[in-house]
Amino acid sequence: MPYKEKEIEKLYYTIGEVAKMFDVNTSHIRFWSKQFDVIKPATNKKGNRLYTQSDIDNFKKIYHLVKEKGFTLKGAKVELKTEKLKNPRLLDTMKPVEKLKLESIPVVEPELFSSPMQNDFVEKIAVMNSLQKIRKSLVEMQRELTELEVH
């Protein structure tokens, strides 16, 4: 049986490689990394940023929203958060605490508003407000856990 060479998939990509993939400057990649919470590069001992395939996928979504669809950065952030809420597969990757908080998010009834554009806007505002509350409670829980670990 002949030897069949496997295609090696990289675990981490450098900032230069990511910038080349999207045909942008490395400063652009650094900026988006700071602006979007979904991108969390690891760093090596030298402090170089290393991006996973998950980060690359998130960059693809952001690039599509900002560069191809014309979203602002703020609009892209909202879109990514609402996409996360709408995609049940993403719930499987969330921690139990996050799932509990998501279940308590109020649902805006579409028939309460006259136009689809108003409905979309109000839903996004409701989601943003709920996510802010969730973030605050998660930060509070993390602080409490840290205090418990110290004692």
PyMOL commands that set and color helices and strands:
alter all, ss='L'
color gray80, all
select helices_A, chain A and resi 15-22+26-35+53-68+73-86+88-91+96-103+110-112+116-150
alter helices_A, ss='H'
color red, helices_A
select strands_A, chain A and resi 13-14+42-43+49-51
alter strands_A, ss='S'
color yellow, strands_A
deselect
rebuild
show_as cartoon
